[in-house]
Amino acid sequence: MSESPNISEALPPQAAPAIREIARGMKLEKCRKCGCMKDALDQAERAFAASEEAEIRSLGPLISSYQAKMKPLAYDCIGCKKCWGADATIALAEHFDEIEIDQCAAEDGCTCERPSVAADSFQTYQDQSISPRWPLHPGDYVLGAPEGTVAVCTLSNRELPHRLIAVGEPALAIAGRCDTENIGIEKVVLNLLANPRIRWLVICGEDAEGHRAGDALLRLKERGVDANMRVLESASWRPVLKNLSLLQVARFREQVDEINLIGIVQLDRIIKTVRELCG
């Protein structure tokens, strides 16, 4: 089965959107090393093999050819604005009941490392004290005023945290990005819980398509999680917070109020909001 005829309008309509996403992503070296794409291929392989339609099952060799082109996984996700793997999985889930969009690739042998929950990450909230090594968890963030009560999450924008902190606003304690709706949000929650002074989280910048961490953060505050730690009513891909407890989620929702500026990247607009929160 050659690759090009199968990436045409002749594809079965149930599989066509996902295969087109996979085909485009597989042209990129970063996707061939990413857990997002590996997860999409594994899901497609299972769904197509289980199909009762011969036309769908016949796509198996095409998926196998993509699997053969994958390289050793270098990361679970790097938070690309356009995530071909995530969008492929979402497209599959619309037509195949076998797809589990909240399944972590780690459960199928992915070598990605997930953060462990530090024992003192919740204790600091109870003590109303801040760990001398705050923030407790590494991430792509910049520290601001030690006494600040506002945190800013710039989602997929990389340079915006540096620009925000450079303003020197005394209310701003930390600014950082968050690309992923699972590991990324877990780190945000744990770091903010470890600093009980922080009472607001401004969510701004551009939300990465597919992952939509911003949507997951908003729904986490508004709706919470279910018994499986999946954020309720989120439109993001895999908003499952496996490394948090229900108690930590409850404390986060109690401690932190969120301000929705998703899509806003203007420095003056964001800083004005930070100042108004503490005015």
Backbone hydrogen bonds, N-H to C=O, Kabsch-Sander energy under -0.5 kcal/mol:
donor,donor_aa,acceptor,acceptor_aa,energy
6,N,2,S,-0.6
6,N,3,E,-0.7
7,I,4,S,-1.4
11,L,8,S,-1.6
15,A,12,P,-1.1
16,A,12,P,-2.3
19,I,15,A,-2.4
20,R,16,A,-2.4
21,E,17,P,-1.8
22,I,18,A,-2.6
23,A,19,I,-3.0
24,R,20,R,-2.0
25,G,21,E,-2.3
26,M,22,I,-2.7
27,K,24,R,-0.9
28,L,25,G,-2.2
32,R,28,L,-1.5
33,K,29,E,-0.5
33,K,30,K,-0.7
34,C,31,C,-1.4
35,G,75,Y,-2.2
36,C,76,D,-0.7
38,K,34,C,-1.9
39,D,35,G,-2.6
40,A,36,C,-1.9
41,L,37,M,-2.5
42,D,38,K,-2.5
43,Q,39,D,-2.6
44,A,40,A,-2.5
45,E,41,L,-2.6
46,R,42,D,-2.1
47,A,43,Q,-2.6
48,F,44,A,-2.8
49,A,45,E,-1.8
50,A,46,R,-1.7
51,S,47,A,-0.6
51,S,48,F,-0.8
54,A,52,E,-0.5
56,I,53,E,-0.6
57,R,53,E,-2.4
58,S,54,A,-2.0
59,L,56,I,-1.8
60,G,57,R,-1.8
63,I,59,L,-1.9
64,S,60,G,-2.5
65,S,61,P,-2.0
66,Y,62,L,-1.6
67,Q,63,I,-2.5
68,A,64,S,-2.0
69,K,65,S,-0.7
69,K,66,Y,-0.7
70,M,66,Y,-0.7
70,M,67,Q,-1.0
71,K,32,R,-3.2
74,A,33,K,-2.7
75,Y,33,K,-1.2
83,C,81,K,-0.6
83,C,209,E,-0.5
84,W,82,K,-0.8
87,D,83,C,-2.4
88,A,84,W,-2.0
89,T,85,G,-2.2
90,I,86,A,-2.3
91,A,87,D,-2.2
92,L,88,A,-2.3
93,A,89,T,-2.4
94,E,90,I,-1.0
95,H,92,L,-1.8
96,F,92,L,-2.2
99,I,96,F,-1.3
101,I,99,I,-0.6
103,Q,100,E,-1.8
107,E,104,C,-1.8
108,D,105,A,-1.8
109,G,106,A,-1.4
110,C,105,A,-1.8
114,R,112,C,-0.5
118,A,116,S,-0.7
121,S,118,A,-1.4
122,F,119,A,-0.5
123,Q,119,A,-0.7
124,T,120,D,-1.8
125,Y,122,F,-0.7
126,Q,122,F,-1.5
127,D,123,Q,-2.3
128,Q,124,T,-0.8
128,Q,125,Y,-0.6
129,S,124,T,-1.5
131,S,194,A,-0.7
134,W,131,S,-1.9
141,Y,139,G,-1.4
142,V,175,A,-3.1
144,G,173,A,-3.4
145,A,172,L,-2.7
148,G,145,A,-1.8
149,T,171,A,-1.1
150,V,171,A,-2.1
151,A,200,W,-2.5
152,V,174,I,-2.2
153,C,202,V,-3.2
154,T,152,V,-0.6
154,T,176,G,-2.7
156,S,206,E,-2.0
157,N,154,T,-2.2
158,R,156,S,-0.5
163,R,159,E,-1.7
164,L,160,L,-2.4
165,I,161,P,-2.3
166,A,162,H,-1.9
167,V,163,R,-0.6
167,V,164,L,-1.0
168,G,165,I,-1.5
169,E,164,L,-0.5
172,L,169,E,-1.4
173,A,150,V,-2.9
173,A,171,A,-0.7
174,I,150,V,-1.0
175,A,142,V,-2.2
176,G,152,V,-2.3
177,R,140,D,-2.2
178,C,155,L,-1.1
185,I,180,T,-0.7
186,E,182,N,-2.4
187,K,183,I,-1.9
188,V,184,G,-1.9
189,V,185,I,-2.8
190,L,186,E,-2.5
191,N,187,K,-2.5
192,L,188,V,-2.2
193,L,189,V,-2.6
194,A,190,L,-1.5
195,N,192,L,-1.4
198,I,195,N,-1.9
199,R,149,T,-2.6
200,W,149,T,-1.7
201,L,257,D,-2.5
202,V,151,A,-3.0
203,I,201,L,-0.6
203,I,259,I,-2.8
204,C,153,C,-3.0
204,C,202,V,-0.6
205,G,261,L,-0.6
205,G,264,I,-2.6
209,E,81,K,-2.1
211,H,209,E,-1.7
212,R,208,A,-2.9
213,A,179,D,-0.5
216,A,212,R,-1.8
217,L,213,A,-2.4
218,L,214,G,-2.2
219,R,215,D,-2.5
220,L,216,A,-2.2
221,K,217,L,-1.7
222,E,218,L,-2.3
223,R,219,R,-3.4
224,G,219,R,-1.3
224,G,220,L,-0.7
226,D,230,R,-1.9
229,M,226,D,-2.0
231,V,239,P,-3.1
232,L,224,G,-2.3
234,S,231,V,-1.0
237,W,210,G,-0.7
237,W,211,H,-0.5
240,V,238,R,-2.3
241,L,229,M,-2.9
241,L,239,P,-0.6
242,K,240,V,-1.1
244,L,241,L,-1.6
249,V,245,S,-2.1
250,A,246,L,-2.3
251,R,247,L,-2.4
252,F,248,Q,-2.4
253,R,249,V,-2.3
254,E,250,A,-1.5
255,Q,251,R,-2.8
256,V,252,F,-2.6
257,D,199,R,-2.7
259,I,201,L,-2.5
260,N,258,E,-0.5
261,L,203,I,-3.1
261,L,259,I,-0.9
263,G,205,G,-3.3
264,I,261,L,-2.6
265,V,263,G,-0.5
270,I,266,Q,-1.9
271,I,267,L,-2.6
272,K,268,D,-2.2
273,T,269,R,-1.6
274,V,270,I,-2.2
275,R,271,I,-2.4
276,E,272,K,-2.2
277,L,273,T,-1.8
278,C,274,V,-0.9
278,C,275,R,-0.5
279,G,276,E,-0.7
